[in-house]
Amino acid sequence: MSDIDLLPRTPAAEAALPPAPARAAETTAAPLPLPRAAIELTVVIPSYCERENIAELFRRLDVALDGVAWEAVVVDDDSPDGTAEIAKSIGRRDPRLRCIRRVGRRGLSGAVIEGMLSSSAPVVAVIDADLQHDETLLPKMLAEIRAGAEIAIASRYAEGGSATEGFSGVRRWGSEMATTLARRLMGVSVSDPMSGFFMLRRDIVETHAHDLSSQGYKLLADILWSAGRNRRIVELTYRFRARQHGESKLDALVTLDYLGLIFSKLLGGALPVRFLMFAAVGASGVAVHLMMLQFGLGNLGLAFGWAQALAVITAMTWNFVLNNRLTYRDARLTGWGFMTGLVKFYLACSIGSIGNIGVASWIYSFHATAWIAGLTGAVMGAVFNYAVSSALIWKK
């Protein structure tokens, strides 16, 4: 049986439940009762360029959570469209809305963690700012938490749920593949570990805050991995809505980001997600290098030296573009910053290559086997390139 089992229906919460929700099995130790607090529920709303949706979402929350002592925290990643200003203008009229404007840092998971840790309520929830999540499910999720559940997940894939309206075909495929991986590799038996709409007791986040990755976009899977064992978990179904305003910040590359999270967790967190993604991009650059070398020799008729130089430049450019699109997507460079960043990346990789050769040659001088010397040099070069890229180019 999985570490995360399904909870049985309880008479107290039966009336509040949607048809046929997926549930998790009861564990031996019941959670402590929720403390009394002026605010019972904090709804965390991560945002980036969602100015057209914030006011409507707050209005919907006001209707859905009637009778609940609640607040909302918009955690905005310094949106250029003025999302934070809209949220703060609402907060001046209604103190139930707070806004955290993050400057110099981006990323959905990090934003949600900051929002949760800013709360003093015993229960915290996460909902997207784009109106694709069904806010009317929040009272039912809270009823489950009150009844003893520790985590309540809004599922698109349990019986009765749907993700067809809000997902493109590519994004749906990526989400389903990542969900399957989570079940098999992480031992997670819930139907939608990739959900961005969930509720939990705040003490879980407080206890495991240092174990959670602020990078990436799938915080729930991280929480289930870090804190989900022997937790009382329920799933409630809903239909994922189509976006009305703005553009989605998530795409098929989120699945690759999620794979980095899985491998980081499998390694016990010894290597950060970002470094694993940087290394994966570097590995793909080796393949690009070899293909361009062959193209230069066979198709362009270049001498080996010129073909090698062309292959090096192509591979460096490939690595920079892919890292900018994937590894450092939360600090993505555009316009003139992209061009200056590319030049800096060329310089960093050149220095890293010299260090690679120097370290490998030094180790080989001690009569080490060639592949050990070469691998050590490659690792040292990769670490150097990653450190310089993070500190000087994308400034993470």
BALUM-128852 format. One line per 3 residues: number of its first residue (from 1); for each residue x, z, y of C-alpha. Coordinates in steps of 0.05 Angstrom, whole numbers, plus 32768, in hexadecimal, padded with zeros to 4 digits. Layout:
NUM = X,Z,Y; ...
This chain:
1 = 8000,8000,8000; 8019,7FF0,8047; 8032,8026,8075
4 = 7FFA,8013,80A4; 7FB8,801B,8080; 7F70,800F,8094
7 = 7F45,8046,80B2; 7EFE,8051,8096; 7EC0,804E,80C2
10 = 7EAB,8092,80DD; 7E62,80A1,80ED; 7E74,80B9,8133
13 = 7E91,8076,8147; 7E65,8048,811D; 7E35,8037,8155
16 = 7E6E,8022,8183; 7E8E,7FF1,8153; 7E87,7FA5,8151
19 = 7E71,7F83,8111; 7EA2,7F88,80D7; 7EE1,7FA1,80FB
22 = 7F21,7FA5,80D4; 7F35,7FEE,80CB; 7F70,8016,80B6
25 = 7F70,804C,807F; 7F72,8096,8090; 7FB3,80BB,808D
28 = 7FBC,8103,8076; 7FD0,811F,80BA; 7F9B,811A,80F1
31 = 7FB4,8110,8138; 7FAF,8148,8169; 7F71,8148,8195
34 = 7F76,8123,81D7; 7F86,8150,8212; 7F54,8158,824A
37 = 7F6A,812F,8286; 7F4E,8118,82C9; 7F5C,80D1,82B3
40 = 7F4E,80C4,8269; 7F63,807B,8266; 7F97,8050,8289
43 = 7F8F,8005,8282; 7FD2,7FE2,828C; 7FCE,7F9B,82A7
46 = 800F,7F74,82A6; 800D,7F3A,82D6; 8032,7EFF,82F3
49 = 800F,7ECE,8322; 7FC9,7EE7,8313; 7FAE,7EF2,8359
52 = 7F6E,7ECC,834A; 7F5D,7EF9,830F; 7F6F,7F40,8325
55 = 7F30,7F4F,834D; 7F02,7F33,8318; 7F24,7F59,82E1
58 = 7F1F,7F9B,8308; 7ED5,7F8D,8313; 7ECB,7F81,82C9
61 = 7EF0,7FC0,82B6; 7EC4,7FE8,82E6; 7E87,7FCF,82C2
64 = 7EA2,7FD5,827B; 7EBF,801C,8285; 7E83,803A,82A8
67 = 7E81,8084,8297; 7ECC,8087,8284; 7F01,80AA,82AE
70 = 7F31,806F,82B4; 7F65,804D,82DF; 7F87,800A,82DD
73 = 7FD1,7FFC,82EA; 7FE5,7FB6,82FD; 802F,7FAC,82ED
76 = 8042,7F6E,8312; 8085,7F4A,8309; 808C,7F39,8353
79 = 805B,7EFF,8351; 8068,7ECB,8388; 801D,7EBF,838E
82 = 800F,7F05,83AA; 7FEF,7F24,836C; 800C,7F69,837E
85 = 7FEF,7F65,83C4; 7FAA,7F56,83A8; 7FAF,7F91,8378
88 = 7FC7,7FC0,83AF; 7F8F,7FAB,83DE; 7F5D,7FBD,83A8
91 = 7F82,7FFF,839D; 7F7B,8011,83E6; 7F2F,800F,83DD
94 = 7F2C,802B,8396; 7F62,805B,837F; 7F53,804A,8336
97 = 7F80,800E,833E; 7FCB,8018,8345; 8001,7FE2,834A
100 = 8049,7FE3,8334; 8070,7FA9,8352; 80AF,7F9B,832A
103 = 80E7,7F7A,8350; 8123,7F5C,832C; 8107,7F62,82E6
106 = 80D5,7F3B,82BD; 80B4,7F3D,8279; 8071,7F51,825D
109 = 8088,7F87,822C; 80B2,7FAA,8261; 8079,7FA7,8293
112 = 8048,7FC6,8261; 8079,7FFD,824E; 8083,800F,8297
115 = 8038,8010,82A3; 802C,803D,8268; 8063,806E,827B
118 = 8048,8072,82C2; 8006,808E,82A7; 7FF3,80D7,829C
121 = 7FB3,80C5,8276; 7FB2,80D6,822B; 7F9C,808F,8219
124 = 7FB9,804D,8231; 7FA1,8006,8226; 7FBE,7FC1,8233
127 = 7F95,7F85,824A; 7FAC,7F42,8266; 7F9E,7F31,82AF
130 = 7F86,7EEB,829D; 7F3F,7F00,8287; 7F4A,7EE5,8241
133 = 7F40,7F2A,8222; 7EFB,7F47,821A; 7EFA,7F85,8245
136 = 7EB6,7F9B,8228; 7EDD,7FAF,81E9; 7F02,7FE6,820D
139 = 7ECB,801C,8206; 7EC8,800E,81BB; 7F13,8014,81B5
142 = 7F11,8056,81DC; 7EDA,806F,81AE; 7F08,8063,8173
145 = 7F41,8088,8194; 7F12,80C2,81A4; 7EFC,80C2,815B
148 = 7F44,80CB,8143; 7F65,8087,8142; 7FAA,8083,8162
151 = 7FAD,8038,816D; 7F72,8009,8178; 7F81,7FBE,8176
154 = 7F54,7F86,818F; 7F5D,7F51,8159; 7F52,7F06,815F
157 = 7F5B,7EFB,8114; 7F31,7F31,80F3; 7EED,7F1B,80DA
160 = 7EC2,7F08,8115; 7EFB,7EFD,8145; 7F14,7EBC,8163
163 = 7F50,7EA0,8188; 7F39,7E58,818A; 7F20,7E57,81D2
166 = 7F5E,7E73,81F4; 7F97,7E55,81CA; 7FB5,7E11,81C9
169 = 7FC3,7DF5,8183; 800E,7E01,8189; 8006,7E48,81A3
172 = 7FD2,7E58,816D; 8003,7E3F,8137; 803B,7E6A,8154
175 = 800F,7EA7,8158; 7FF7,7EA0,8110; 803E,7E94,80F6
178 = 8057,7ED2,811C; 801E,7EFB,8100; 802F,7EE6,80B9
181 = 8078,7EF9,80C5; 8063,7F3D,80E0; 803A,7F4C,80A3
184 = 8071,7F38,8072; 80B0,7F50,8094; 8097,7F8C,80BC
187 = 8066,7FA8,8089; 802D,7FA3,80BB; 7FE9,7F99,809A
190 = 7FBF,7F93,80D9; 7FA1,7F4E,80E4; 7FBC,7F43,812B
193 = 7FFF,7F66,8138; 800B,7F32,816F; 7FD0,7F49,8198
196 = 7FDB,7F57,81E1; 7F9A,7F7F,81E6; 7F9E,7FC5,81C9
199 = 7F96,800F,81D8; 7FBD,804C,81C0; 7FCD,8094,81CD
202 = 8001,8099,8204; 802A,80CC,81DE; 803E,8095,81AC
205 = 805E,806D,81E4; 807F,80AB,8202; 809D,80BD,81BE
208 = 80B7,8077,81AE; 80C7,805C,81F3; 8111,8057,81E5
211 = 8104,8030,81A4; 80DA,7FFA,81C6; 80F8,7FB9,81E0
214 = 80E8,7FA8,8228; 80F7,7F5F,8219; 80C5,7F2E,81FD
217 = 807A,7F2A,81FC; 8061,7F4C,81BD; 8062,7F97,81CB
220 = 802D,7FA9,8197; 8057,7F8F,815D; 8092,7FB8,8178
223 = 8066,7FF6,817C; 804C,7FEB,8135; 8093,7FE3,811C
226 = 80AE,8020,8142; 8073,804F,813D; 803E,8030,8111
229 = 804F,8052,80CF; 801A,8084,80BA; 7FF2,8077,80F9
232 = 7FA6,8075,80FA; 7F98,802D,8110; 7F57,8007,811A
235 = 7F4A,7FBE,812A; 7F0D,7FA5,8151; 7EFD,7F5B,8155
238 = 7EF3,7F31,8193; 7EF3,7EE9,81AA; 7F2F,7ED3,81D2
241 = 7F16,7EB2,8212; 7F2F,7E73,8234; 7F57,7E7E,8274
244 = 7F30,7E6F,82B4; 7F66,7E73,82EA; 7FB2,7E6B,82EB
247 = 7FE1,7E56,82B3; 7FF6,7E7A,8274; 803D,7E97,8276
250 = 8040,7E96,822A; 8052,7E58,8200; 806B,7E45,81BC
253 = 80B0,7E62,81CC; 8091,7EA7,81CA; 8093,7EA1,817F
256 = 80DE,7E99,8181; 80E3,7ED5,81AF; 80BA,7EFB,817C
259 = 80EA,7EE7,8143; 8122,7F05,816C; 80FB,7F46,816F
262 = 80F1,7F46,8124; 813A,7F3B,8114; 814F,7F70,8147
265 = 8121,7FA2,8125; 813A,7F8E,80E0; 8180,7F9E,80F9
268 = 816A,7FE2,8110; 816E,7FCE,8159; 81BB,7FCA,8154
271 = 81B9,7F86,8178; 818A,7F7A,81B2; 8155,7F44,81AE
274 = 8175,7F1D,81E7; 81B9,7F1A,81C6; 819B,7F01,8184
277 = 8177,7ECA,81AA; 81B6,7EB9,81D0; 81DC,7EB4,818E
280 = 81A6,7E89,816F; 81A9,7E59,81AA; 81F5,7E56,81A2
283 = 81ED,7E44,8159; 81BF,7E0B,816B; 81F3,7DF5,819E
286 = 8226,7DED,8165; 81F7,7DBA,8144; 81EE,7D96,8186
289 = 823A,7D95,8190; 8246,7D75,814B; 820F,7D41,8155
292 = 8229,7D2D,819A; 8271,7D2A,817F; 825B,7CFA,8149
295 = 8233,7CD1,817B; 826F,7CCB,81AA; 829E,7CB5,8172
298 = 826F,7C88,814C; 823F,7C6B,8180; 8267,7C6D,81C1
301 = 82AA,7C5F,81A2; 82CD,7C96,81C9; 8310,7CB4,81B7
304 = 830B,7CF8,8196; 8320,7D1E,81D4; 82EB,7CFE,8200
307 = 82B6,7D04,81CA; 82C7,7D4E,81C2; 82C2,7D59,820D
310 = 827E,7D37,820F; 8267,7D62,81D4; 827E,7DA2,81F6
313 = 825B,7D92,8238; 821B,7D7E,8213; 821A,7DBC,81E8
316 = 8226,7DE9,8225; 81EE,7DC7,824B; 81C0,7DCE,820E
319 = 81D0,7E18,8208; 81C4,7E25,8251; 8181,7E01,8253
322 = 8168,7E23,8214; 8180,7E68,822A; 815F,7E5E,826D
325 = 811E,7E4A,824B; 811F,7E7D,8213; 8153,7EB5,8214
328 = 814D,7EC3,825F; 8106,7EA9,8269; 80F5,7EE8,8291
331 = 812D,7ED6,82C3; 8127,7E8B,82BE; 8150,7E63,82F1
334 = 8130,7E29,8317; 8144,7DF9,834D; 8188,7E05,836C
337 = 8190,7E45,8345; 818C,7E1C,8305; 81C6,7DEF,831B
340 = 81F3,7E27,8332; 81E3,7E4E,82F3; 81F7,7E12,82C9
343 = 823B,7E0D,82EB; 8246,7E58,82E0; 8232,7E4F,8297
346 = 8266,7E18,828F; 829B,7E46,82AC; 8286,7E81,8282
349 = 8285,7E59,8241; 82C9,7E3B,8251; 82E8,7E80,8259
352 = 82C4,7E97,821B; 82E0,7E5D,81F4; 8327,7E6F,820A
355 = 831A,7EB7,81F4; 82FE,7E9E,81B3; 833D,7E77,81A3
358 = 836B,7EAF,81BA; 8349,7EE5,8190; 8344,7EB7,8153
361 = 838E,7EA3,8158; 83A4,7EEC,8161; 837E,7F02,8123
364 = 8396,7EC7,80FB; 83DE,7EDA,810D; 83D4,7F18,80E2
367 = 83CC,7EEA,80A5; 8380,7EF1,80A6; 8359,7EBA,8084
370 = 8344,7E81,80B2; 82F9,7E8C,80AE; 82FE,7ED6,80BF
373 = 832A,7EC7,80FB; 82FC,7E8F,8111; 82BD,7EB8,8109
376 = 82DB,7EF3,812F; 82EF,7EC6,8168; 82AA,7EA6,8169
379 = 8288,7EEA,816C; 82B5,7F02,81A4; 82A8,7EC2,81CA
382 = 825D,7EC9,81C1; 825E,7F12,81D9; 8286,7EFE,8216
385 = 8259,7EC4,8227; 821B,7EF0,821E; 8237,7F27,824B
388 = 824B,7EF8,8282; 820A,7ED1,827E; 81E0,7F10,8282
391 = 8208,7F2F,82BA; 8219,7EF3,82E7; 81EA,7EBA,82D7
394 = 81A6,7ED6,82C5; 81B9,7F1C,82DF; 8194,7F44,82AA
